[in-house]
């Protein structure tokens, strides 16, 4: 039980039948009473769910403008600005979330729901449970050294305490005298009841707390959660019934699904947990069905045209293999055998090559490239960033230096140089070209493109891959990734795409030791960096941001590098994405040549950077990174024969963040980590599904919902088997829905 508070305000216990006096403008105290738990009374009338404002409003309410007094026009195709309270500034902020029309609001799905079904009086709060409480902040103390904010929340009789970590930005919101709603688990800290980093909502003077399953929406800029919730509560019940349903009544009955309109309404404002689950099931079904149908329809633009036969047994690839100072691993051999068969076949190769960080995917790609050149064709190697493109170009040139092939680089370089490269591509004098998105430029014309290799496929969409492939006569396509994709998901996304997996690591690679340290032990990590520099080795220090941010307590790369440059004997470099391309290249080259001992960087080094002498990595605030990203970063060390150590500095604030740290320490296998990441966070960000050009999975979880995904693929197959063009009556909305996805995924000329 919380301690009694002897404050100056009138008693404000939220116990049954007792009065509460909220903090309001002078002379306008508003009283409400809790008759029962979770039911507020105001002005003598019960306010069900505590969501309506009744009785006297706060003093000084602004007058309703002439614009707002007009009757609003609400419709799916109407602009956002037609809604009351949405002026140009709010519309601009909503547009950053992709909201341009009112219909877009239906698809601004909540990130989660807070269960505020019951607001518990402080007198009834106990340790060991989850509670939602409301009260006034009687004290707020911020410890700048530990970056901890502690507040005391009172109802006039009892007190509960809350602690927020890395919370300097919250000091502006959570101040003494402010009314707040706190939600989260409660535990004892000594004799005090405390909530650690609870969900919180600041109430305006006189504002009633919301109750029920409350949607929490993504925000941007100056948008406030409460304002957006109120807007959505006004318009969603009107917009949701207008949403066309792509599924026929027959499918709804067969699959026992609710209508799409009802699902959209209940996803935003569910009346119960059961209604929320039914809404999620329907919308997850829709996501799987749209992607499955779109991928199957995209197959229709490729009617099985003959491909280009390569020469995997040619002189170049055989010479390259004999000159290697080591043999291929068994995993590489297996992958190369499968790819070799595809290259020799008449049909186009469409293969996804998966392999952990450092497993030797690039070596297999080189063999495929040499097979194409041996057959008299050109090869294009596409990388996601300029830094990685230059890295791969250098690797290709070094490994094939003794072979008679020409390799060019096409990025955002100066026009005179890029002009020469384009000319070489068009005339066929350049047999291999490495590049970025610049390879998609209309000015790039290949003489005879036979193979396209795309590195880190989750950085590119279907549209970009198809556009590049169109430059040749159905060239072979090899897509490489270090982010494993489950088989069922790969089938859903790519249809008949064949997957190869490289198991194991090349010989000579040392395992990486991963250590998670709290910030109080930060010195240990940097002592390891000091020792590495003394041994003549190198280190990375990774930061989440480039510059300091007033709203967040984040370690900034620029600030850290400036401090480290004062350490005697350390040659410190700084690398981040905001630097000019020329500077990034020079810094990376200096690190590669050991002119820099310690490289302070952002996640720009996540992919492709290869320096064998780098043996130590320190990742600041590692809990701010995803698991797949942490694994990619860790893969930058341990690329030589020396032992390597990765330090994760973090004081995790959530169970999810703690789970990521534990997984990194426990596993070095990328497949295990990818599976764990899918379980922890879901697929959206990890697999980069938004980059695939077709509908992203906002709600679906391919691991948790794998059986449903498999079932929906069969439903999609059955639909197209009976109605290949979706022309039957009842399929018109479904046809438009799927065609929109296909049109956004493929270049327009490929649809005719």
C-alpha positions, -999 to +999 in steps of 0.1 A: +000+000+000+013+035-009+023+060+018-002+087+029+005+121+014+001+153+034-002+177+004-019+211+003-045+201-022-079+188-010-080+151-005-082+133-039-083+096-031-097+075-059-113+052-035-150+043-037-173+073-031-144+098-025-140+132-042-111+141-065-099+176-073-079+178-105-054+205-113-074+231-133-072+268-141-079+290-110-115+292-101-125+262-123-119+231-101-137+201-116-149+174-093-155+138-102-162+107-081-154+070-086-186+051-078-170+017-087-136+008-100-133+019-136-164+041-136-161+079-131-188+103-121-186+140-130-211+167-122-234+141-107-235+120-139-217+088-146-192+090-174-190+054-189-154+044-197-142+079-186-139+090-222-166+117-225-162+152-213-193+164-196-200+192-171-181+224-171-153+228-196-120+245-187-119+283-185-106+302-215-118+277-241-111+292-275-140+301-297-150+278-325-138+292-358-160+297-388-141+269-406-148+244-377-184+254-374-191+242-409-203+206-412-172+184-420-170+164-451-160+128-442-152+103-470-125+079-480-113+101-509-116+134-491-085+154-481-073+153-445-078+190-442-116+186-446-117+172-411-123+196-381-091+206-363-068+195-391-052+226-405-022+229-429+004+223-401-014+191-387-019+179-423+018+183-430+026+162-399+001+135-409+015+134-444+048+123-429+030+092-417+017+087-452-017+102-445-030+123-474-067+113-477-091+104-449-091+069-462-054+066-454-064+070-417-080+036-418-045+021-425-027+041-397-029+010-375-021+012-338+013-001-328-003-016-298-032-012-274-030-003-237-054-022-215-070+005-194-102-014-189-100-006-152-085+024-134-074+012-100-075+035-069-040+039-054-054+024-022-060-009-040-026-012-059-005-041-049+029-055-058+031-082-085+003-071-109-003-047-138-023-016-130-035+016-145-036+045-120-043+082-122-029+110-100-010+142-096+028+144-097+038+157-063+075+155-069+098+151-099+136+146-096+160+141-124+195+126-119+216+138-148+246+116-140+225+084-141+200+098-166+171+087-144+138+105-137+119+097-105+084+109-098+059+106-070+023+104-080-004+110-054-042+110-051-040+131-019-040+101+004-017+076-011+015+077-032+031+055-059+065+061-074+077+057-110+112+056-124+121+064-160+156+056-175+174+077-201+146+101-197+159+136-200+134+143-227+105+134-202+115+161-178+095+187-199+063+166-196+065+150-162+067+180-138+053+186-103+016+195-104+008+176-137-020+150-138-008+117-153-021+082-161+004+054-155+001+018-168+024-011-161+036-037-136+040-027-099+066-040-075+081-032-041+114-012-039+121-014-002+088-003+014+077+017-016+054+007-045+072+015-077+065+013-115+096+011-137+094+030-170+055+026-172+034+037-201+022+072-193-002+098-205-003+135-195-038+149-189-046+185-197-064+205-169-098+191-164-093+162-189-107+128-180-086+097-184-095+073-212-106+038-205-109+005-224-084-009-249-067+023-260-049+024-294-014+038-293-005+052-328+029+060-344+037+097-341+059+122-359+069+158-354+047+176-330+017+153-332+003+144-298-010+110-290-042+122-273-050+146-303-046+118-328-067+094-307-095+119-305-094+125-343-095+088-350-123+082-326-144+108-345-137+096-380-130+058-379-166+048-371-177+068-402-149+058-425-147+021-417-182+011-431-172+028-464-142+005-470-149-019-499-145-056-490-123-075-514-136-109-502-168-124-514-195-134-489-187-170-498-151-167-487-161-148-455-185-177-446-160-204-456-132-188-436-154-175-407-142-140-411-158-107-402-162-079-428-133-057-435-151-026-424-159-042-390-123-054-387-109-019-394-132-004-368-124-029-341-086-028-348-087+009-339-113+009-311-120-027-300-149-031-276-132-062-262-101-084-265-121-110-284-132-083-310-096-072-313-084-108-321-112-112-347-102-080-363-065-090-364-073-124-378-093-108-407-067-082-416-038-107-413-057-130-437-060-100-461-022-092-459-013-128-467-039-131-495-029-098-512+008-107-512+002-143-524-021-132-552+002-104-562+032-126-565+012-152-584-001-126-608+034-112-613+044-146-627+020-139-656+043-113-671+071-139-673+055-166-695+085-189-692+106-173-718+139-190-726+169-178-706+206-174-713+228-204-710+261-196-691+293-215-690+300-225-654+328-250-665+346-223-685+383-213-683+378-182-661+359-200-633+382-230-633+413-208-633+399-188-604+392-219-583+427-233-588+443-199-578+424-197-545+448-202-515+421-224-499+394-248-509+357-240-509+339-250-477+313-278-480+286-252-477+300-232-505+305-263-526+268-273-522+256-238-530+279-235-561+268-269-574+231-259-574+239-225-589+261-241-616+232-263-627+209-233-629+235-213-650+239-242-674+201-246-679+181-228-707+156-213-683+164-181-664+179-187-629+160-172-601+178-181-569+182-166-534+216-173-518+214-171-480+245-172-458+256-159-424+279-129-421+313-139-434+301-173-449+316-165-483+286-155-504+307-131-525+330-159-536+301-178-550+288-146-567+323-142-584+321-177-597+287-170-612+299-138-627+329-155-643+306-182-658+286-154-675+317-137-689+330-171-701+298-174-721+303-139-737+278-121-715+279-091-691+272-092-654+258-065-631+265-065-594+241-043-575+249-031-539+227-011-516+251+017-507+280+035-524+304+024-497+295-013-502+296-009-540+331+004-538+341-023-513+327-051-536+343-035-567+377-035-549+372-071-538+363-083-573+393-065-588+417-079-562+404-115-564+403-115-603+435-095-609+452-123-627+422-129-650+415-111-684+383-094-674+373-057-672+354-045-642+338-010-639+322+009-610+291+030-614+278+050-584+272+087-578+306+096-591+315+127-613+298+129-647+329+125-668+339+092-651+304+078-651+300+087-688+330+066-696+316+037-676+282+039-693+300+039-727+319+008-718+287-009-706+269+000-739+298-011-761+305-043-742+341-034-734+332-036-697+322-071-689+314-066-652+299-035-636+294-029-599+270-002-588+241+011-568+207+024-578+226+042-606+224+009-626+187+015-629+192+048-646+176+050-681+209+062-695+225+028-686+223+004-716+239-030-715+255-046-746+244-081-735+234-085-699+234-122-689+235-121-651+223-098-623+237-103-588+219-083-560+236-080-526+215-077-495+181-082-512+161-067-483+174-033-493+157-034-527+121-039-539+106-061-565+102-030-588+139-023-587+149-059-593+125-063-622+136-030-638+172-040-638+164-075-651+145-059-680+177-044-693+187-079-705+170-108-722+156-125-691+191-127-674+199-151-646+192-135-612+212-143-581+200-125-549+222-127-518+213-120-482+227-125-447+191-122-433+175-157-435+140-160-447+118-189-436+108-212-465+071-206-462+076-168-463+101-171-492+074-190-512+048-164-503+070-135-514+088-151-544+066-180-555+090-204-573+122-187-561+148-214-552+167-210-520+203-220-513+219-219-479+256-217-472+263-235-440+294-229-419+322-203-421+355-203-442+385-219-425+407-198-403+379-176-389+379-173-351+347-172-331+337-138-318+332-134-280+302-112-272+299-095-238+269-074-226+280-048-201+258-023-182+270+013-184+285+013-149+311-012-164+317+008-196+354+013-187+360-025-192+351-023-229+373+007-236+402-009-217+399-038-242+401-012-270+432+003-255+449-031-253+440-039-289+456-006-301+487-014-281+489-048-299+487-031-332+451-041-339+421-019-347+386-013-333+352+000-342+330+020-319+294+022-331+269+049-320+232+051-327+232+088-339+255+112-357+248+143-336+234+150-302+196+153-299+180+175-273+149+152-270+168+120-265+198+109-243+217+092-271+254+087-275+264+107-306+293+097-328+306+132-333+308+139-296+324+105-288+349+108-315+359+143-304+366+131-269+385+100-280+407+120-303+423+135-272+436+101-260+473+100-265+485+074-290+451+068-306+445+077-342+407+081-343+385+085-374+348+094-377+325+078-404+288+085-409+263+088-437+262+126-437+298+129-449+305+135-486+311+104-506+347+113-512+354+117-475+337+084-466+359+066-492+391+083-478+383+075-442+375+039-449+406+035-470+427+050-441+412+025-417+419-003-442+455+008-445+458+011-407+463+049-407+434+049-382+434+028-350+398+033-338+369+041-362+339+058-345+309+052-368+272+048-372+255+018-388+270+028-421+295+000-415+267-025-410+273-042-443+303-051-464+332-034-446+360-059-444+392-052-423+408-083-411+429-064-385+398-051-366+394-073-336+373-053-311+339-036-315+321-015-289+284-008-296+271+021-276+234+018-264+231-015-281+195-018-269+186+008-296+195-016-324+176-046-338+190-081-334+197-086-371+214-052-372+236-061-342+246-093-358+255-075-390+276-050-371+293-078-351+302-094-384+326-066-392+352-081-367+366-116-365+373-116-403+410-127-398+428-153-378+429-133-345+404-137-317+377-109-316+355-094-290+322-075-293+310-054-263+273-045-261+269-014-238+233-012-227+209-008-197+179-023-213+146-007-203+123-034-217+121-072-217+124-072-255+156-052-253+170-075-226+161-106-248+181-091-277+212-087-255+208-123-242+204-137-277+235-119-290+256-132-261+242-168-265+242-172-303+266-164-331+246-184-357+227-160-379+200-185-386+193-189-349+194-151-343+170-145-373+145-169-359+148-153-325+144-119-340+113-129-357+099-142-324+109-110-305+100-083-330+080-097-359+090-096-395+084-061-407+117-044-401+139-075-399+130-088-434+125-054-449+092-064-463+082-028-470+110-029-496+094-057-516+071-035-535+040-055-526+020-050-495+041-050-463+032-072-434+020-047-408+001-072-385+011-106-398+040-126-381+052-153-405+066-173-376+036-171-353+011-172-382+030-197-404+001-221-406-024-194-416+001-181-442+003-216-457-035-219-457-040-185-473-015-194-501-037-224-509-068-201-509-050-178-533-041-207-555-077-220-556-090-185-564-067-181-594-072-217-606-109-211-609-106-174-620-071-167-634-079-131-644-102-124-614-130-114-638-158-133-621-187-115-604-177-108-568-140-106-576-140-070-590-128-054-558-103-082-552-090-077-587-084-039-582-069-045-548-043-071-562-037-052-595-027-021-575-001-042-556+012-056-589+013-021-605+033-007-577+058-036-578+066-037-615+077-011-641+047+000-661+060-013-694+063-048-680+025-049-674+016-046-711 
